[in-house]
Amino acid sequence: SQALDLNPGYVKALVRRKEARERLADWQGALEDAKQLALPPAELHRLSTAAQQKEATDRQEAMSALKGLGNSILSNFGMSLDDFAVEKDPNSGSFNVKMK
């Protein structure tokens, strides 16, 4: 990255950074580098798919951790998040939380 800061057109450094980001599973960074390199659409699609899958997995893990935290707090009161339902109001777009 430092070499690219000094010389943004340094293709060899950009290729190596893209490859390093792929090995580190930094799919979004690898995709950005691939776009700068103007790689074939198939390669861009592969990196884009991997980035979307990683984002979905990260989001699912974060929600699971948050649900675990919520359940640990609510367990002190004999409740869990499964005792509640969230409904979206179609008119205002707001959410309502109700006990089941």
Sine and cosine of phi, psi and omega as CSV:
sin_phi,cos_phi,sin_psi,cos_psi,sin_omega,cos_omega
0.00,0.00,-0.58,0.81,0.00,-1.00
-0.91,0.40,-0.63,0.78,0.03,-1.00
-0.89,0.46,-0.59,0.81,0.01,-1.00
-0.96,0.27,-0.47,0.88,0.10,-1.00
-0.90,0.43,-0.61,0.79,-0.01,-1.00
-0.98,0.20,-0.60,0.80,-0.04,-1.00
-0.62,-0.79,1.00,0.00,-0.06,-1.00
-0.86,0.51,-0.32,0.95,-0.02,-1.00
-1.00,-0.04,0.19,0.98,-0.05,-1.00
-0.98,0.20,1.00,-0.07,-0.14,-0.99
-0.90,0.43,-0.66,0.75,-0.04,-1.00
-0.87,0.49,-0.66,0.75,0.03,-1.00
-0.92,0.39,-0.61,0.79,0.01,-1.00
-0.92,0.40,-0.66,0.75,0.04,-1.00
-0.89,0.45,-0.71,0.70,-0.01,-1.00
-0.91,0.42,-0.63,0.78,0.02,-1.00
-0.91,0.41,-0.64,0.77,0.05,-1.00
-0.87,0.49,-0.71,0.71,0.00,-1.00
-0.90,0.43,-0.64,0.77,0.03,-1.00
-0.91,0.42,-0.66,0.75,0.03,-1.00
-0.90,0.44,-0.60,0.80,0.06,-1.00
-0.90,0.44,-0.69,0.72,0.00,-1.00
-0.90,0.44,-0.51,0.86,0.02,-1.00
-1.00,0.03,0.04,1.00,-0.03,-1.00
0.89,0.46,0.51,0.86,0.13,-0.99
-1.00,-0.03,0.97,0.26,-0.15,-0.99
-0.92,0.40,-0.59,0.81,-0.01,-1.00
-0.91,0.40,-0.68,0.73,0.04,-1.00
-0.91,0.42,-0.65,0.76,0.03,-1.00
-0.90,0.45,-0.61,0.79,0.02,-1.00
-0.91,0.42,-0.68,0.73,0.03,-1.00
-0.87,0.49,-0.68,0.73,0.03,-1.00
-0.91,0.41,-0.64,0.77,0.01,-1.00
-0.89,0.46,-0.61,0.79,0.04,-1.00
-0.90,0.43,-0.64,0.77,0.03,-1.00
-0.91,0.41,-0.53,0.85,0.01,-1.00
-0.99,0.16,-0.13,0.99,-0.03,-1.00
0.83,0.56,0.77,0.64,0.02,-1.00
-0.96,0.28,0.27,-0.96,-0.03,-1.00
-0.86,0.51,0.47,-0.88,-0.01,-1.00
-0.82,0.57,-0.55,0.83,-0.01,-1.00
-0.90,0.44,-0.65,0.76,0.03,-1.00
-0.93,0.38,-0.66,0.75,0.04,-1.00
-0.89,0.45,-0.64,0.77,0.01,-1.00
-0.91,0.42,-0.68,0.74,0.01,-1.00
-0.87,0.49,-0.71,0.70,0.00,-1.00
-0.93,0.36,-0.61,0.79,0.02,-1.00
-0.90,0.43,-0.67,0.74,0.03,-1.00
-0.89,0.45,-0.70,0.72,0.01,-1.00
-0.89,0.45,-0.64,0.77,0.01,-1.00
-0.91,0.42,-0.66,0.75,0.01,-1.00
-0.92,0.40,-0.64,0.77,0.02,-1.00
-0.91,0.42,-0.66,0.75,0.01,-1.00
-0.91,0.42,-0.66,0.75,0.03,-1.00
-0.88,0.47,-0.68,0.74,0.02,-1.00
-0.91,0.42,-0.66,0.75,0.02,-1.00
-0.91,0.42,-0.69,0.72,0.02,-1.00
-0.89,0.46,-0.66,0.75,0.01,-1.00
-0.90,0.43,-0.66,0.75,0.00,-1.00
-0.91,0.41,-0.66,0.75,0.03,-1.00
-0.90,0.43,-0.65,0.76,0.01,-1.00
-0.91,0.42,-0.68,0.73,0.01,-1.00
-0.91,0.42,-0.61,0.79,0.04,-1.00
-0.90,0.43,-0.67,0.74,0.03,-1.00
-0.91,0.42,-0.65,0.76,0.03,-1.00
-0.91,0.41,-0.63,0.77,0.03,-1.00
-0.91,0.42,-0.65,0.76,0.05,-1.00
-0.88,0.47,-0.66,0.75,0.04,-1.00
-0.90,0.43,-0.72,0.69,0.02,-1.00
-0.87,0.49,-0.68,0.73,0.01,-1.00
-0.92,0.40,-0.58,0.81,0.02,-1.00
-0.92,0.39,-0.57,0.82,0.04,-1.00
-0.96,0.27,-0.72,0.69,-0.04,-1.00
-0.93,0.36,-0.40,0.91,-0.01,-1.00
-0.90,0.44,-0.41,0.91,0.07,-1.00
-0.90,0.43,-0.36,0.93,-0.02,-1.00
-0.94,-0.34,0.17,0.99,0.02,-1.00
0.97,0.26,0.44,0.90,-0.02,-1.00
-0.79,-0.62,0.15,-0.99,0.14,-0.99
-0.58,-0.81,0.16,-0.99,0.02,-1.00
-0.91,0.42,-0.35,0.94,0.04,-1.00
-0.94,0.35,-0.23,0.97,0.02,-1.00
-0.99,0.15,-0.06,1.00,-0.07,-1.00
-0.85,-0.52,0.46,-0.89,0.06,-1.00
-0.80,-0.60,0.65,-0.76,0.03,-1.00
-0.94,-0.35,0.80,-0.60,0.01,-1.00
-0.84,-0.54,0.67,-0.74,0.03,-1.00
-1.00,-0.08,0.78,-0.63,0.05,-1.00
-0.98,0.21,0.89,-0.46,-0.06,-1.00
-0.91,0.41,-0.42,0.91,-0.04,-1.00
-0.98,0.21,-0.75,0.67,-0.09,-1.00
-0.98,-0.18,-0.34,0.94,-0.04,-1.00
0.99,0.11,0.03,1.00,0.01,-1.00
-0.99,0.13,0.23,-0.97,-0.02,-1.00
-0.93,-0.38,0.60,-0.80,0.07,-1.00
-0.89,-0.46,0.70,-0.71,0.03,-1.00
-0.96,-0.29,0.82,-0.57,-0.02,-1.00
-0.77,-0.64,0.51,-0.86,0.10,-0.99
-0.98,0.19,0.61,-0.80,0.03,-1.00
-0.98,0.19,0.00,0.00,0.00,0.00
